[in-house]
Amino acid sequence: MKSQPRQNLTQQLAHDLGFAIVRGIYPINEGLPSEADLCIKYDVSRSATREAVKMLSAKGLISSRPKQGIRVLPESSWNMFDTDVLRWILSSNPSLSLLKEFTQVRVALEPQAAALAAISATAEQLAEIDNALARMADADKGLDDTLEADIAFHTSILVASNNRFFVQLTEFISTALRVSIRYTNHIKGVPGADVAKHADILNTIKSRNPERAKKAVETILEEALELIESRLV
């Protein structure tokens, strides 16, 4: 029972420091306070501080070496697939260029996931996509959350691909979608996604036509990418 509070303190300290790093409060290539100073500043134990430092090191945000202290690593070292890192970045006013890069990742992954779903999705997995689409329709009527329903639709297709690597990316995709969908809907001036276009994706998957499924997903993602690029000009 005693380990739980310490673990919570460790996670909270890792969150506070990680968020501060991505916001630039602790500049890249410069040092963080020592573990002893962090203990005092955040009012946590030395062991909790040490564990938090280890967590941030594993995420690529910092390095901690004897005689060199704790230093903030350049962004190129950060593990962008770590959902904590991604969440901190997205919570600190992410740049349009970052949203563009994330959408490019979606373009590379999600059409193929839809094609695989058209080939291998089970009846239960198709039902999950169907349910997410129904939620999107309900959201248009104010009966569900537009963002959550949209995310459920896209992540259920990743699961239905039955590719273990795509399935592992559902949390990563879900985390970033919370910002990118909200942003692209804002540009379009609509509260939610186009249900008809998402229904077309589901129908192509149900018809077991991988090429059409792939193209249907590419269509909506290319539209999102064009919207972001239009604001970068």
C-alpha angles and dihedrals in degrees: 000000000000094000094062098069091046091049090051090050090049092051092046092050091048089050094048094047094042093050091047091051096051090046089056097245087128103040123226116268091016128107130264120220113280119267088257092053092046089054090056097041095049097030095234134130124268091246093052090048092050091051092049090052089051091051093052091046090054089052090054096243098114143014123218118195134160113268090006098069124203115328132183112241124220118268090254088070095052117108100239091185090061104101093215092054092045092047092051092049094047091048092055100065100278119218123251089241090060091050088049092052091048091051089051088056089052090051089053095048116025101057089054090047089054091049090052090047089055088056104039112015114130124226089256092052092049088051090054091054089045091052091050090051090051088052090053090053090048090049090058086060093047093254098115141020110278096208097045092047092050092049091048090054096053097041092048088059090053089053092046090056086074088213108135093213093053090046089054089057096058095096092046092050092044092052095052094041090065088070104029097049092047090050098048092045088052091053091049090047093233129120096223147011127287102271093195093057091048089049088055089055091052093047092052090051092048090049088057092235106142097184093052091045090052092049093047091056092043089055096059094039094050088051090053091048092050091051092054093044090051089062093047094060 
